[in-house]
Amino acid sequence: MDVLALEAKNVTTAEAEKKSAPRPKPKPPKKAKRTVFFEVEIVDLKTKEKLLLLDKVEPTATVLDIKALFHKSYPKWYPARQSLRLDPKAKCLRDEDILQTLPVGTTASFYFSDLGPQVTWGTVFLTECAGPLIIYLMFYFRLPFIYSPKYDFTSSKQWVVHLACMCHSVHYVKRILETLFVHRISHGTMPLRNIFKNCGYYWCTAAWMAYYINHPLYTPPYYGQPQVNTGLYIFLVCQVGNFSIHVALRNLKSAKAKKIPFPTKNPFTWIFWLVSCPNYTYELGSWIGFTVMTQYDRVGQGQTPQLLEGVQRLSNPALLHTPIHPVELAKKKKRLLHSHIQLLPDWVPLSRAPPSIWMSGSCSNRLVKLAKEAFRVKYRKVLIQCFNVKMKKISFLFYYFDELM
């Protein structure tokens, strides 16, 4: 009985404790954050006419979102054709810029300008590469209206002519395949009018080279087969090196981040220790090899002096194409070295920097002095000084690699 009484007492005490325990107070509902919307005004850059007023724009909206809204009101100006800026003299805003991070208040004014019809970079690269490939083959097969009618659809007896055609075709087929499967091409565009300038350079130089290399009066190089073999080896090695660099850059790049390229286990990438853009170094080497391989000896023995003079004077255009080509490449990538500098931390000593940034400019005594001072000075400032000096003092070979994106 006592045991039952104790158990009943314990149960009663536990129930009493449960009843007496205070219930937790319900949490007050969270106050909804107040969203501050923006008012965006788009003004024509030239006429200063108000084109559109956007009300209640989300603060997280990007410049690309604003372009899309503007496109709904003006269908002829698609987003890629629009240029928006905060000031008439300022730079164009990037599509990924967020509205609330821009130096504007709740009322923002954007200045609009029309960039004209646009084409994608992929289209540009494919057009640039497909043209020379087709044009060169037209001269190689000696289509009518190119040479004398008696040479129509004839074949050259010189082995170096066929070898040059294979090398030229391999080069541009490789570039087309790299554009399709290797390169990470940005979603940016370029004005349609520029494609005529870019393609004009590639197409005209290809036609110029092809005309003389495939000419019926063309003769092999002066030193014969050893010279051809030397040029061929240089060309093939540089082509493999160029492809290796493109693969290394693809593996390095990601969708949202930029990194400074460093050498890998592949020996062809070790040139990163010397130059900023070794893919262009190999490109230049390929054309040097092609020039050595196709250099003429004598053109058209037994022909009239007037014909000989005209053909011999211009029969090796690859020699002129070789120094011109790197200049065109450098124009496309002229801010690469500067962008690499911006990616580096402020207090990294120069001795730990990628050598391609400072070795490429070490041909100047003043640059060497600046490099020594960089150990205890802010790294970025010294490099910018090196960059400015290098633009004046650097040799042509290294000036050509001073670039990109």
C-alpha positions as CSV (number, residue, x, y, z in Angstrom):
1,M,0.0,0.0,0.0
2,D,2.8,2.4,0.9
3,V,4.5,1.7,-2.4
4,L,1.3,2.5,-4.3
5,A,0.7,5.6,-2.3
6,L,4.3,6.8,-3.1
7,E,3.8,6.1,-6.9
8,A,0.5,8.0,-6.9
9,K,2.1,10.9,-5.1
10,N,5.0,11.1,-7.6
11,V,2.6,11.0,-10.5
12,T,0.6,13.8,-9.0
13,T,3.7,15.9,-8.3
14,A,4.9,15.4,-11.9
15,E,1.6,16.5,-13.3
16,A,1.6,19.6,-11.1
17,E,5.1,20.5,-12.3
18,K,4.0,20.2,-15.9
19,K,1.0,22.5,-15.2
20,S,3.0,25.0,-13.3
21,A,5.8,25.2,-16.0
22,P,5.5,28.5,-18.0
23,R,4.7,28.1,-21.6
24,P,7.2,29.7,-24.0
25,K,5.9,33.0,-25.5
26,P,5.3,32.9,-29.2
27,K,8.0,34.7,-31.2
28,P,6.9,38.0,-32.6
29,P,6.6,37.9,-36.5
30,K,9.6,39.3,-38.3
31,K,9.1,42.7,-39.7
32,A,9.3,42.6,-43.5
33,K,12.3,44.5,-44.8
34,R,11.3,47.5,-46.7
35,T,12.5,47.4,-50.3
36,V,13.6,50.7,-51.8
37,F,12.9,50.7,-55.5
38,F,14.8,52.8,-58.0
39,E,13.7,55.2,-60.6
40,V,15.7,54.9,-63.8
41,E,15.8,57.5,-66.5
42,I,17.4,56.8,-69.9
43,V,18.5,59.8,-71.9
44,D,19.9,59.9,-75.4
45,L,23.6,60.6,-75.3
46,K,23.6,62.9,-78.4
47,T,20.3,64.8,-78.2
48,K,19.8,64.6,-74.4
49,E,16.2,63.6,-75.1
50,K,14.5,61.6,-72.5
51,L,13.8,58.2,-74.1
52,L,12.3,56.2,-71.2
53,L,11.4,56.4,-67.5
54,L,11.4,53.1,-65.6
55,D,9.6,53.2,-62.3
56,K,10.0,50.7,-59.4
57,V,13.1,49.0,-60.6
58,E,14.5,46.4,-58.2
59,P,17.7,47.4,-56.5
60,T,19.3,44.0,-57.4
61,A,18.6,44.6,-61.1
62,T,21.6,44.5,-63.4
63,V,22.5,46.7,-66.3
64,L,21.5,43.8,-68.6
65,D,18.0,43.8,-66.9
66,I,17.7,47.5,-67.6
67,K,18.7,46.9,-71.2
68,A,16.0,44.3,-71.5
69,L,13.4,46.6,-70.2
70,F,14.5,49.3,-72.6
71,H,14.4,46.8,-75.5
72,K,10.7,46.2,-74.8
73,S,10.0,49.8,-75.5
74,Y,12.4,50.1,-78.4
75,P,12.6,46.7,-80.1
76,K,15.1,47.8,-82.8
77,W,17.8,48.3,-80.1
78,Y,18.5,44.9,-78.7
79,P,20.6,44.6,-75.5
80,A,23.9,43.9,-77.3
81,R,23.4,47.0,-79.4
82,Q,22.9,49.3,-76.4
83,S,25.6,51.3,-74.5
84,L,24.6,52.7,-71.1
85,R,26.8,55.0,-69.0
86,L,26.4,57.2,-66.0
87,D,28.1,60.2,-67.6
88,P,28.4,61.2,-71.2
89,K,32.2,61.0,-70.9
90,A,32.4,57.9,-68.7
91,K,33.0,54.3,-69.8
92,C,30.2,52.0,-70.8
93,L,28.7,50.0,-67.9
94,R,29.1,46.3,-67.9
95,D,26.1,44.1,-68.2
96,E,26.8,42.4,-64.8
97,D,26.9,45.7,-62.8
98,I,24.2,45.8,-60.2
99,L,22.1,48.9,-59.8
100,Q,22.4,49.3,-56.1
101,T,26.2,49.1,-56.3
102,L,26.5,52.0,-58.7
103,P,27.3,55.5,-57.5
104,V,23.7,56.7,-58.0
105,G,20.8,57.6,-55.7
106,T,17.3,56.2,-55.9
107,T,16.9,58.2,-59.1
108,A,19.4,57.1,-61.7
109,S,20.1,58.6,-65.1
110,F,21.7,56.5,-67.8
111,Y,23.0,57.9,-71.1
112,F,22.2,55.7,-74.1
113,S,24.1,55.4,-77.3
114,D,23.5,53.0,-80.3
115,L,26.5,50.7,-81.0
116,G,25.1,49.7,-84.4
117,P,24.5,46.1,-85.6
118,Q,26.5,43.6,-83.6
119,V,28.0,40.1,-84.3
120,T,29.2,37.6,-81.7
121,W,32.9,36.9,-81.3
122,G,32.5,33.3,-82.2
123,T,31.2,34.4,-85.6
124,V,34.1,36.8,-86.0
125,F,36.7,34.1,-85.3
126,L,35.1,31.5,-87.5
127,T,34.8,34.0,-90.4
128,E,38.4,35.1,-90.0
129,C,39.7,31.5,-90.1
130,A,37.4,30.0,-92.7
131,G,38.2,32.7,-95.3
132,P,42.0,32.2,-95.6
133,L,41.5,28.4,-95.7
134,I,39.2,28.6,-98.7
135,I,41.1,31.4,-100.5
136,Y,44.4,29.5,-100.2
137,L,42.9,26.3,-101.6
138,M,41.5,28.3,-104.6
139,F,45.0,29.3,-105.5
140,Y,46.4,25.9,-104.8
141,F,44.0,24.2,-107.2
142,R,44.7,27.1,-109.7
143,L,41.1,27.9,-110.5
144,P,40.4,29.9,-113.7
145,F,41.0,33.7,-113.9
146,I,43.9,33.5,-111.4
147,Y,46.8,32.5,-113.5
148,S,47.2,32.0,-117.3
149,P,44.5,29.8,-118.8
150,K,47.0,27.1,-119.7
151,Y,47.6,26.6,-116.0
152,D,44.0,26.1,-115.0
153,F,43.5,23.2,-112.6
154,T,47.1,22.1,-113.0
155,S,49.3,20.9,-110.1
156,S,52.7,22.1,-109.1
157,K,55.7,19.8,-109.6
158,Q,57.4,21.3,-106.4
159,W,56.9,19.2,-103.3
160,V,57.3,22.3,-101.1
161,V,54.2,23.8,-102.7
162,H,52.1,20.9,-101.5
163,L,53.7,20.9,-98.1
164,A,53.0,24.6,-97.7
165,C,49.3,24.0,-98.6
166,M,49.1,21.3,-95.9
167,C,50.7,23.4,-93.3
168,H,48.5,26.4,-94.1
169,S,45.4,24.3,-94.0
170,V,46.4,22.5,-90.8
171,H,46.9,25.9,-89.1
172,Y,43.5,27.3,-89.9
173,V,41.6,24.0,-89.4
174,K,43.3,23.9,-86.0
175,R,42.1,27.5,-85.2
176,I,38.5,26.7,-86.3
177,L,38.4,23.5,-84.1
178,E,39.9,25.5,-81.2
179,T,37.2,28.1,-81.6
180,L,34.5,25.5,-81.5
181,F,35.8,23.2,-78.8
182,V,38.7,24.8,-76.8
183,H,38.3,28.5,-76.4
184,R,36.0,30.0,-73.8
185,I,34.5,32.8,-75.9
186,S,32.8,35.5,-74.0
187,H,29.2,36.4,-74.8
188,G,30.3,39.9,-75.9
189,T,29.8,41.2,-79.3
190,M,31.6,43.6,-81.7
191,P,30.3,46.1,-84.3
192,L,29.4,44.4,-87.6
193,R,31.5,47.0,-89.5
194,N,34.7,45.8,-87.7
195,I,34.4,42.3,-89.2
196,F,35.2,43.7,-92.6
197,K,38.4,45.2,-91.3
198,N,39.4,42.0,-89.5
199,C,38.5,39.7,-92.3
200,G,40.1,42.0,-94.9
201,Y,43.5,41.6,-93.2
202,Y,43.4,37.8,-92.9
203,W,41.8,37.2,-96.3
204,C,44.1,39.6,-98.3
205,T,47.3,38.3,-96.7
206,A,46.2,34.7,-97.4
207,A,45.5,35.6,-101.0
208,W,48.8,37.4,-101.3
209,M,50.9,34.5,-100.0
210,A,48.9,31.9,-101.9
211,Y,49.3,33.7,-105.3
212,Y,53.1,33.6,-105.2
213,I,53.6,30.3,-103.4
214,N,51.3,28.5,-105.8
215,H,52.5,30.4,-108.9
216,P,53.5,28.2,-111.8
217,L,56.9,29.9,-112.0
218,Y,57.7,29.3,-108.3
219,T,61.0,27.5,-107.5
220,P,62.1,25.9,-104.2
221,P,64.2,27.6,-101.5
222,Y,67.9,28.4,-102.2
223,Y,69.2,25.8,-99.7
224,G,66.8,23.1,-100.9
225,Q,65.4,20.3,-98.7
226,P,67.4,21.2,-95.5
227,Q,65.9,24.6,-95.5
228,V,62.4,23.2,-96.1
229,N,62.9,20.7,-93.3
230,T,64.1,23.3,-90.9
231,G,61.1,25.5,-91.6
232,L,58.7,22.6,-91.3
233,Y,60.1,21.5,-87.9
234,I,59.8,25.1,-86.6
235,F,56.3,25.3,-87.8
236,L,55.2,22.0,-86.3
237,V,56.8,22.6,-82.9
238,C,55.2,26.0,-82.6
239,Q,51.8,24.7,-83.7
240,V,51.9,22.0,-80.9
241,G,53.1,24.7,-78.5
242,N,50.3,27.0,-79.5
243,F,47.7,24.3,-78.9
244,S,49.2,23.4,-75.5
245,I,49.0,27.0,-74.4
246,H,45.3,27.2,-75.5
247,V,44.5,24.1,-73.5
248,A,46.3,25.4,-70.5
249,L,44.4,28.7,-70.6
250,R,41.1,26.9,-71.0
251,N,41.8,24.8,-67.9
252,L,42.9,27.9,-66.0
253,K,39.9,30.1,-66.7
254,S,36.5,29.7,-65.0
255,A,33.2,31.3,-65.7
256,K,33.4,34.0,-62.9
257,A,37.1,34.4,-62.1
258,K,40.3,35.4,-63.8
259,K,43.7,34.0,-62.8
260,I,47.3,34.6,-63.7
261,P,48.6,31.8,-65.9
262,F,51.6,29.8,-64.6
263,P,53.6,27.0,-66.3
264,T,52.3,23.4,-65.9
265,K,54.0,20.0,-66.3
266,N,53.7,20.4,-70.1
267,P,57.1,21.6,-71.3
268,F,55.5,23.8,-74.0
269,T,53.9,25.9,-71.1
270,W,57.3,26.7,-69.5
271,I,57.6,29.7,-71.7
272,F,55.1,31.4,-69.4
273,W,58.2,32.2,-67.3
274,L,59.3,34.5,-70.1
275,V,56.3,36.1,-71.8
276,S,52.7,36.9,-70.9
277,C,51.1,35.4,-74.0
278,P,53.1,32.4,-75.2
279,N,50.3,31.4,-77.5
280,Y,51.2,34.4,-79.6
281,T,54.9,33.7,-79.3
282,Y,54.3,30.3,-80.9
283,E,52.0,31.9,-83.5
284,L,54.9,34.2,-84.5
285,G,57.3,31.2,-84.5
286,S,54.9,29.3,-86.8
287,W,54.9,32.0,-89.4
288,I,58.7,32.3,-89.2
289,G,58.9,28.6,-89.9
290,F,56.4,29.0,-92.8
291,T,58.5,31.8,-94.2
292,V,61.7,29.8,-94.1
293,M,60.0,26.8,-95.7
294,T,58.5,28.7,-98.6
295,Q,61.3,31.2,-99.4
296,Y,62.0,31.3,-103.1
297,D,65.3,30.8,-105.0
298,R,64.7,32.0,-108.5
299,V,61.3,32.5,-110.1
300,G,60.6,31.6,-113.7
301,Q,63.9,30.8,-115.3
302,G,63.9,31.7,-119.0
303,Q,60.9,34.1,-118.7
304,T,60.8,37.8,-119.8
305,P,62.8,40.3,-117.6
306,Q,59.6,42.3,-116.9
307,L,57.7,39.3,-115.6
308,L,60.7,38.1,-113.6
309,E,61.2,41.5,-112.0
310,G,57.5,41.8,-110.9
311,V,57.3,38.2,-109.5
312,Q,60.7,38.3,-107.7
313,R,59.9,41.6,-106.1
314,L,56.8,40.2,-104.3
315,S,57.3,36.5,-104.4
316,N,57.8,36.0,-100.7
317,P,55.0,38.0,-99.0
318,A,55.1,35.6,-96.0
319,L,58.2,37.5,-95.0
320,L,56.2,40.7,-94.7
321,H,53.2,38.9,-93.2
322,T,55.3,37.5,-90.3
323,P,56.0,40.9,-88.6
324,I,52.6,42.4,-89.4
325,H,50.6,39.5,-87.9
326,P,51.9,39.9,-84.3
327,V,51.0,43.6,-84.4
328,E,47.4,42.7,-85.2
329,L,47.4,40.2,-82.4
330,A,48.8,42.7,-79.9
331,K,46.1,45.2,-80.7
332,K,43.5,42.6,-79.5
333,K,45.3,41.8,-76.3
334,K,47.0,45.1,-75.4
335,R,45.6,45.2,-71.8
336,L,46.4,41.7,-70.6
337,L,49.5,42.5,-68.7
338,H,47.8,45.4,-67.0
339,S,44.9,43.2,-66.0
340,H,47.3,40.7,-64.5
341,I,48.8,43.4,-62.4
342,Q,45.3,44.3,-61.0
343,L,44.8,40.7,-60.0
344,L,47.9,40.7,-57.8
345,P,47.8,41.6,-54.1
346,D,49.4,45.0,-53.0
347,W,52.1,43.6,-50.8
348,V,53.5,40.6,-52.7
349,P,57.2,41.1,-53.3
350,L,58.4,41.3,-56.9
351,S,60.5,38.2,-56.4
352,R,57.3,36.1,-56.0
353,A,55.5,37.7,-59.0
354,P,55.0,35.7,-62.3
355,P,58.3,36.3,-64.1
356,S,56.4,37.0,-67.4
357,I,55.3,40.3,-65.8
358,W,58.7,41.7,-65.0
359,M,61.2,39.6,-67.1
360,S,59.6,40.8,-70.3
361,G,60.7,44.3,-69.5
362,S,64.1,43.7,-68.0
363,C,65.9,44.9,-71.1
364,S,66.0,48.4,-69.6
365,N,68.5,49.4,-66.9
366,R,65.8,51.6,-65.3
367,L,63.5,48.6,-65.1
368,V,66.1,46.5,-63.4
369,K,66.5,49.3,-60.8
370,L,62.8,49.5,-60.3
371,A,62.7,45.7,-59.8
372,K,65.3,45.9,-57.1
373,E,63.3,48.6,-55.3
374,A,60.1,46.6,-55.4
375,F,61.1,44.3,-52.5
376,R,60.1,46.9,-50.0
377,V,57.8,49.1,-52.0
378,K,54.1,48.6,-52.8
379,Y,54.1,46.0,-55.5
380,R,51.4,47.3,-57.7
381,K,52.7,50.9,-58.0
382,V,56.2,49.7,-59.0
383,L,54.8,47.3,-61.6
384,I,52.7,50.1,-63.1
385,Q,55.9,52.2,-63.3
386,C,57.6,49.2,-65.0
387,F,54.7,49.0,-67.4
388,N,54.9,52.6,-68.4
389,V,58.6,52.5,-68.9
390,K,58.4,49.3,-70.9
391,M,56.0,50.8,-73.4
392,K,58.9,53.2,-74.4
393,K,62.0,51.0,-74.0
394,I,61.0,47.5,-74.7
395,S,62.2,45.6,-77.7
396,F,59.7,44.8,-80.5
397,L,59.4,41.1,-79.6
398,F,58.3,41.8,-76.0
399,Y,56.3,44.9,-76.8
400,Y,54.1,42.7,-78.9
401,F,53.2,40.6,-75.9
402,D,52.0,43.6,-73.8
403,E,48.2,43.0,-73.6
404,L,44.5,41.8,-72.8
405,M,41.2,41.4,-71.5
